[in-house]
Amino acid sequence: MSVRGGRTVRDLRRENRTAVLQRLYFDGPLSRFSLGPATGLSSGSISNVVAELVAEGLVEEAGSVDSAGGRPRTLLRISPHSGYMIGVDIGETRVRIELFDLALTEFARVERPLVTEGPRPIDRYDVGVVVGHVRDGIGEVMDRAGIAVERLLGVGIGVPGIVVGAPGEGAVVHGQTIGWDAVPLERLLRESSHLPQSVPYFIDNGAKTLGQAEMWFGAGRGARNAVVVLLGSGVGACVVADDIRPGRALEWGHLTVRVAGRRCRCGAQGCLEAYAGAEALLERWAEAGGQPPAGVDEETALAAMLAAAHPTPRADGTTPEADTAARAVLEETAEYVGAGFSDLINLFQPERILVEGWAGLMLGNRFLDSVRDHATSYSLAYPAGHVRIGLGTLGPDAVTVGAALLPLAGFFARGGQREQAEPQEPVPAWRTTLQERGRAKSGGRNPGAASPE
């Protein structure tokens, strides 16, 4: 049966369920009375939808609250254990796999380092190695938590590079800086995974999943527009703005900051990543006469660089001499990053720029003050005066949290219904207004969901 606008009664029922689930998730617990104005639905619709969701175990009672002159109102919330999601971060130094319930409580975690080993170093981004880590890690977290696969809403994966959909292949990753040329990651995972075909995969750029996690639950919450930048071995960013509602991953690290400059991992010259990425920082320190520690990973080496540039006082009150080469490289890097921020400020005029990624968090506030100064000096005065630059708050788990939100968003957009998955092109999973949340449709394939206001 069709209703106005070509939508069916089934569509409207799903949309009503979506609106209730999302409002309870982001603003709950709420009473039935409060859900009406929050969702725009009638009291009758609220009663019907809530009854369905409670009967299905998706919504549960969470105490009560006094009302003005009447009986206490029962509060409702999403049942945390009615579903589980896996978030995967295919990062630069490790693959991290985490299992969450609907409240984003972590139940199990596995980390697999991406390293070189033996007399003949292997490529740490070898596709077979990465797929094996993801496959085995998924099985391990499921076993540790003792969760039945029927309760798994899906697997979200954040990857370095550009993600596109291809018929018969699903999500395909183009990661030029890591040597991935049209890698059919979704198909490879499905072929090797022990999970049934009914479990959907949601694969997206890691900077985007990180950015959306910060916007939902971190330092970006409440902002209408923001840019979240990722500083690690490489450099990336995600912009979320009123006119870019789904959120967009930016290849910000490959913005040219110096004509005919240093050679970047992507093959071009003068990219921001060739100056601001952790790998480039360590190379430049060595070129300037510094002595990065040998035989350690990048995180350990960068920590050593920071300690050399800004040594801590000894127990006797004396302070070791600072490594001037390390300090000079860091100061120059702050200017490059600030100049890169100025482009983001002038192009997008964000309310906030948030720094994330393991290197960004390690550099921290000591580095950020100088970056702010350079960003302001290179930007137009008006947008520079209306942006706040700070650190993200979700820490090293931001990508896995954001990745886990992808299947959760799809679940909500389907009105809390599980759906058999097929390989397909990813659909943006984010909305920013209550009206759009109410109108969110699954489209039958890899659907999206809403973000909080």
C-alpha positions as MATLAB code, in Angstrom:
seq = 'MSVRGGRTVRDLRRENRTAVLQRLYFDGPLSRFSLGPATGLSSGSISNVVAELVAEGLVEEAGSVDSAGGRPRTLLRISPHSGYMIGVDIGETRVRIELFDLALTEFARVERPLVTEGPRPIDRYDVGVVVGHVRDGIGEVMDRAGIAVERLLGVGIGVPGIVVGAPGEGAVVHGQTIGWDAVPLERLLRESSHLPQSVPYFIDNGAKTLGQAEMWFGAGRGARNAVVVLLGSGVGACVVADDIRPGRALEWGHLTVRVAGRRCRCGAQGCLEAYAGAEALLERWAEAGGQPPAGVDEETALAAMLAAAHPTPRADGTTPEADTAARAVLEETAEYVGAGFSDLINLFQPERILVEGWAGLMLGNRFLDSVRDHATSYSLAYPAGHVRIGLGTLGPDAVTVGAALLPLAGFFARGGQREQAEPQEPVPAWRTTLQERGRAKSGGRNPGAASPE';
ca = [
       0.000    0.000    0.000;
       1.405    3.373   -1.054;
       1.048    6.606    0.853;
       1.999   10.166    0.035;
       5.325   10.669   -1.704;
       5.454    7.114   -3.037;
       6.352    5.685    0.369;
       4.626    2.570    1.615;
       3.206    1.848    5.054;
       6.225   -0.382    5.555;
       8.527    2.563    4.778;
       6.730    4.767    7.299;
       6.877    2.080    9.953;
      10.622    1.696    9.445;
      11.138    5.468    9.527;
       9.188    5.744   12.786;
      11.250    2.975   14.350;
      14.437    4.650   13.155;
      13.433    7.979   14.678;
      12.662    6.409   18.067;
      15.806    4.268   18.159;
      18.111    7.131   17.240;
      16.587    9.582   19.694;
      16.786    7.035   22.510;
      20.372    6.239   21.570;
      21.660    9.797   21.501;
      19.434   11.434   24.134;
      18.061    8.575   26.222;
      16.822    7.465   28.537;
      13.560    9.218   27.647;
       9.919    8.713   28.526;
       7.230    7.993   25.953;
       5.918   11.507   26.648;
       9.310   13.074   25.789;
       9.753   10.963   22.665;
       6.764   12.630   20.988;
       8.175   16.156   20.604;
      11.706   14.778   20.189;
      10.735   12.714   17.132;
       7.723   14.620   15.800;
       5.573   11.488   16.064;
       2.081   11.259   17.533;
       1.510    9.641   20.933;
      -0.237    6.748   19.205;
       2.714    6.136   16.893;
       5.104    6.328   19.840;
       3.069    3.761   21.786;
       2.957    1.345   18.844;
       6.646    1.672   17.986;
       7.813    1.382   21.595;
       5.640   -1.695   22.141;
       7.239   -3.364   19.114;
      10.788   -2.478   20.141;
      10.266   -3.636   23.724;
       8.759   -6.913   22.512;
      11.803   -7.457   20.270;
      14.229   -6.734   23.109;
      15.729   -3.646   21.458;
      14.342   -1.218   24.053;
      14.066   -1.692   27.814;
      12.853    0.210   30.837;
      15.421    2.284   32.726;
      13.690    3.560   35.841;
      11.184    6.383   36.101;
      10.961   10.129   36.514;
       8.366   12.243   38.334;
       5.814   14.062   36.224;
       3.992   17.290   36.983;
       1.021   16.190   39.073;
       0.669   12.723   37.607;
       2.098    9.240   37.837;
       5.859    8.820   37.405;
       6.830    8.365   33.769;
       8.750    5.234   32.796;
      12.085    5.926   31.132;
      13.200    3.929   28.121;
      16.637    3.207   26.680;
      18.272    1.084   24.009;
      19.067   -2.359   25.397;
      22.898   -2.485   25.281;
      23.065   -6.248   24.784;
      20.507   -6.505   21.990;
      23.289   -6.367   19.415;
      27.056   -6.214   18.965;
      29.408   -4.589   16.463;
      33.024   -5.173   15.514;
      35.244   -2.201   14.703;
      38.527   -2.706   12.839;
      41.338   -0.186   12.386;
      43.766   -1.135    9.633;
      46.349    1.333   10.819;
      49.923    2.215   10.047;
      51.624    0.210   12.785;
      49.003   -2.382   13.732;
      45.602   -3.870   12.995;
      43.231   -3.354   15.929;
      39.964   -5.311   16.252;
      37.419   -4.531   18.985;
      33.997   -5.935   19.843;
      31.390   -3.542   21.301;
      27.814   -3.745   22.497;
      25.266   -1.089   21.518;
      26.428    1.162   24.363;
      29.960    1.014   22.875;
      31.220   -0.929   25.877;
      34.291   -2.860   24.765;
      33.983   -6.621   25.304;
      37.158   -7.866   23.636;
      40.189   -6.491   21.801;
      42.945   -7.942   19.631;
      45.959   -6.128   18.177;
      48.264   -7.461   15.480;
      51.456   -5.484   14.759;
      52.373   -4.620   11.184;
      56.152   -4.987   11.193;
      59.070   -6.083    9.080;
      60.869   -9.212   10.183;
      63.666  -11.571    9.211;
      66.657  -10.990    6.918;
      64.316  -10.168    4.024;
      61.826   -7.540    5.268;
      58.222   -8.096    4.293;
      55.842   -5.332    3.266;
      53.904   -4.425    6.399;
      50.894   -3.619    4.196;
      50.945   -6.975    2.418;
      47.290   -7.604    1.567;
      47.372  -11.264    2.546;
      48.922  -10.441    5.924;
      46.342   -7.736    6.661;
      43.397   -9.900    5.595;
      44.714  -12.712    7.790;
      45.022  -10.394   10.790;
      41.456   -9.126   10.334;
      40.022  -12.617    9.806;
      41.778  -14.143   12.805;
      41.124  -11.110   15.000;
      37.381  -11.215   14.330;
      37.255  -14.864   15.309;
      39.300  -14.236   18.444;
      37.185  -11.372   19.803;
      34.003  -13.333   19.145;
      35.418  -16.348   20.998;
      36.704  -14.269   23.922;
      33.365  -12.535   24.426;
      31.308  -15.677   23.832;
      28.942  -13.810   21.515;
      26.785  -15.798   19.108;
      27.249  -14.686   15.517;
      23.476  -14.186   15.184;
      23.769  -11.193   17.521;
      26.455   -9.490   15.427;
      25.120   -6.471   13.518;
      28.140   -6.246   11.265;
      31.834   -5.491   10.911;
      33.020   -1.920   10.304;
      36.530   -1.387    8.967;
      38.577    1.814    8.697;
      41.297    1.672    6.038;
      43.979    4.011    4.681;
      43.062    5.208    1.196;
      40.038    5.813   -0.978;
      37.131    3.350   -0.817;
      34.824    2.795   -3.771;
      32.265    0.133   -4.647;
      32.583   -2.294   -7.538;
      29.949   -4.734   -8.815;
      30.636   -8.219   -7.526;
      33.569   -7.038   -5.431;
      32.000   -4.816   -2.792;
      34.323   -2.257   -1.222;
      37.574   -1.755   -3.147;
      40.483    0.148   -1.588;
      42.839    2.451   -3.484;
      45.699    3.142   -1.084;
      48.485    4.642   -3.161;
      50.766    5.433   -0.220;
      50.658    1.836    1.030;
      50.834    0.159   -2.360;
      47.212   -0.931   -2.539;
      45.934   -0.589   -6.104;
      42.242   -1.498   -6.367;
      42.386   -4.109   -3.596;
      38.999   -5.913   -3.396;
      39.136   -5.967    0.382;
      35.501   -6.892    1.021;
      35.617   -9.866   -1.337;
      38.914  -11.078    0.117;
      37.549  -10.867    3.645;
      34.371  -12.703    2.723;
      36.297  -15.449    0.970;
      38.550  -16.026    3.989;
      36.181  -15.243    6.862;
      34.468  -17.771    9.067;
      31.482  -15.416    9.393;
      28.289  -16.284    7.497;
      27.434  -14.271    4.394;
      24.535  -12.682    6.285;
      26.955  -10.560    8.344;
      27.464   -7.232    6.536;
      30.828   -5.502    6.117;
      31.069   -1.699    6.131;
      34.419   -0.420    4.860;
      35.375    3.251    4.788;
      38.348    5.582    5.011;
      39.905    5.508    8.478;
      40.142    9.281    8.787;
      36.419    9.482    8.065;
      35.465    6.892   10.668;
      37.702    8.673   13.177;
      36.155   12.035   12.326;
      32.627   10.807   12.655;
      33.376    9.203   16.015;
      34.667   12.547   17.297;
      31.553   14.290   15.967;
      29.194   11.770   17.576;
      30.855   11.281   20.937;
      34.074   13.295   21.158;
      35.357   16.850   20.970;
      33.273   17.641   17.872;
      29.912   16.969   19.518;
      27.611   19.966   19.193;
      29.534   21.594   16.341;
      27.726   22.258   13.077;
      30.928   21.870   11.110;
      34.398   20.663   11.942;
      37.513   19.151   10.453;
      39.186   16.223   12.178;
      42.792   15.685   11.110;
      44.780   12.499   11.545;
      48.529   12.727   12.110;
      50.308    9.381   12.067;
      52.864    7.887    9.718;
      50.803    9.650    7.107;
      48.355   12.547    7.230;
      44.612   12.648    6.544;
      41.460   14.554    7.414;
      37.680   14.349    7.481;
      35.425   17.363    7.023;
      31.869   17.425    8.369;
      29.853   20.521    7.474;
      26.261   21.589    6.875;
      26.731   21.357    3.118;
      28.747   18.116    3.305;
      26.400   16.181    5.547;
      27.746   12.642    5.107;
      31.259   13.695    6.090;
      34.028   13.515    3.531;
      37.485   12.052    3.793;
      40.096   14.450    2.436;
      43.480   13.492    1.022;
      44.747   16.505    2.944;
      48.181   14.959    3.405;
      48.746   15.253   -0.329;
      48.110   18.961   -0.486;
      51.210   20.578   -2.015;
      52.917   22.788    0.559;
      56.226   23.204   -1.228;
      56.760   23.211   -4.987;
      59.454   20.714   -6.008;
      59.796   19.769   -2.353;
      60.487   16.461   -0.631;
      59.361   13.268   -2.306;
      56.201   11.890   -0.718;
      55.233    8.244   -0.262;
      52.597    8.776   -2.945;
      55.315    9.588   -5.497;
      54.597   13.314   -5.794;
      56.815   16.107   -4.466;
      56.096   18.689   -1.796;
      53.086   17.013   -0.136;
      52.216   17.992    3.425;
      52.675   14.331    4.409;
      56.305   14.515    3.262;
      56.891   17.080    6.039;
      54.270   16.361    8.711;
      53.904   12.572    8.736;
      55.766   10.730   11.504;
      57.788    8.782    8.957;
      58.929   12.023    7.342;
      59.637   13.640   10.724;
      62.070   10.885   11.639;
      63.738   11.017    8.229;
      64.206   14.774    8.485;
      65.628   14.452   12.000;
      68.252   11.997   10.709;
      69.036   14.259    7.740;
      69.562   17.185   10.142;
      72.155   15.251   12.096;
      69.929   13.604   14.688;
      70.172    9.975   15.738;
      66.775    8.261   15.705;
      66.899    4.974   17.645;
      67.417    1.950   15.419;
      65.370   -1.226   15.461;
      62.230    0.266   17.028;
      58.789    1.107   15.681;
      57.788    4.614   14.617;
      55.869    5.352   17.806;
      58.893    4.570   19.971;
      61.197    6.545   17.659;
      58.932    9.612   17.664;
      58.710    9.491   21.462;
      62.515    9.490   21.531;
      62.589   12.495   19.204;
      60.236   14.460   21.450;
      62.276   13.537   24.510;
      65.466   14.678   22.756;
      63.930   17.993   21.695;
      62.362   18.698   25.093;
      64.335   16.741   27.715;
      62.920   16.376   31.207;
      64.948   17.420   34.257;
      67.057   14.783   35.978;
      66.555   13.745   39.572;
      69.408   16.056   40.620;
      67.609   19.076   39.160;
      69.783   19.450   36.072;
      68.336   19.235   32.569;
      70.064   17.420   29.690;
      70.987   19.504   26.678;
      68.245   19.604   24.067;
      68.799   18.106   20.637;
      68.717   21.252   18.525;
      68.206   19.290   15.311;
      65.116   17.557   16.707;
      63.712   20.826   18.034;
      64.293   22.633   14.728;
      62.558   19.881   12.745;
      59.566   19.933   15.106;
      59.278   23.713   14.907;
      59.428   23.618   11.120;
      56.827   20.857   11.092;
      54.510   22.963   13.249;
      54.670   25.679   10.614;
      53.872   23.237    7.807;
      50.930   21.820    9.750;
      49.740   25.345   10.599;
      49.893   26.288    6.928;
      47.903   23.156    6.123;
      45.347   24.132    8.763;
      45.052   27.567    7.158;
      43.918   25.931    3.909;
      41.256   24.011    5.816;
      40.182   27.208    7.587;
      39.948   29.261    4.403;
      38.228   26.511    2.401;
      35.701   25.193    4.940;
      35.515   27.858    7.686;
      35.010   25.191   10.374;
      34.025   25.875   13.944;
      36.626   23.382   15.135;
      39.742   21.628   13.944;
      40.505   18.550   16.016;
      43.841   16.749   15.978;
      43.797   12.959   16.245;
      46.001   10.030   15.277;
      48.753    8.466   17.368;
      51.390   11.015   16.291;
      49.039   13.975   16.737;
      48.149   12.870   20.257;
      51.797   12.233   21.075;
      52.836   15.685   19.876;
      49.997   17.058   21.955;
      49.523   20.504   23.397;
      53.239   21.380   23.331;
      53.110   21.200   19.535;
      49.613   22.645   19.169;
      50.324   26.137   20.481;
      52.821   26.767   17.705;
      50.479   25.222   15.126;
      47.692   27.594   16.203;
      49.955   30.615   15.796;
      51.022   29.592   12.299;
      47.479   28.664   11.263;
      46.247   32.113   12.292;
      49.069   33.932   10.522;
      48.432   32.090    7.231;
      44.616   32.309    7.324;
      42.093   34.990    6.513;
      41.315   36.932    9.671;
      37.568   36.329    9.891;
      37.469   32.506    9.624;
      40.637   32.259   11.724;
      38.909   34.197   14.471;
      35.986   31.768   14.574;
      37.780   28.411   14.704;
      38.882   26.488   17.753;
      41.877   24.180   17.347;
      42.332   21.388   19.865;
      42.999   17.708   20.426;
      40.448   14.962   19.912;
      39.200   13.223   23.033;
      38.605    9.637   21.936;
      42.272    8.681   21.841;
      43.794    5.729   19.980;
      40.465    3.856   19.802;
      38.768    6.565   17.744;
      39.037    4.714   14.416;
      37.713    1.417   15.803;
      34.851    3.215   17.566;
      33.995    5.079   14.360;
      34.220    1.863   12.340;
      31.893    0.076   14.782;
      29.371    2.882   14.322;
      29.010    1.999   10.630;
      27.030   -1.238   11.205;
      25.172    0.420   14.081;
      24.133    3.272   11.795;
      22.924    0.810    9.176;
      20.972   -1.140   11.790;
      19.198    1.990   12.998;
      18.415    3.154    9.452;
      16.663   -0.169    8.848;
      14.503    0.484   11.899;
      16.376   -2.064   14.012;
      15.924   -4.878   11.504;
      18.780   -7.153   10.511;
      19.282   -7.574    6.808;
      21.179  -10.064    4.733;
      24.191   -8.366    3.192;
      25.651   -8.559   -0.302;
      28.880   -7.011   -1.622;
      28.038   -3.483   -2.620;
      29.145    0.095   -2.807;
      29.205    1.801    0.606;
      26.462    4.349    1.197;
      27.189    7.400    3.402;
      26.035    6.613    6.914;
      25.645   10.035    8.414;
      22.868   12.586    8.687;
      22.829   15.748   10.763;
      19.236   16.851   11.277;
      16.299   15.309   13.073;
      14.197   15.682    9.945;
      16.688   13.661    7.924;
      16.855   11.052   10.640;
      13.118   10.659   10.369;
      13.383   10.272    6.607;
      16.403    7.910    6.553;
      15.817    4.924    4.283;
      17.788    1.719    3.969;
      17.582    1.668    0.186;
      17.931   -2.090    0.546;
      21.726   -2.002    0.614;
      24.372   -0.929    3.101;
      22.183    1.829    4.537;
      23.170    4.877    6.518;
      22.117    6.403    9.785;
      22.044    9.641   11.614;
      24.517   11.602   13.644;
      23.603   13.504   16.773;
      22.859   17.176   16.676;
];
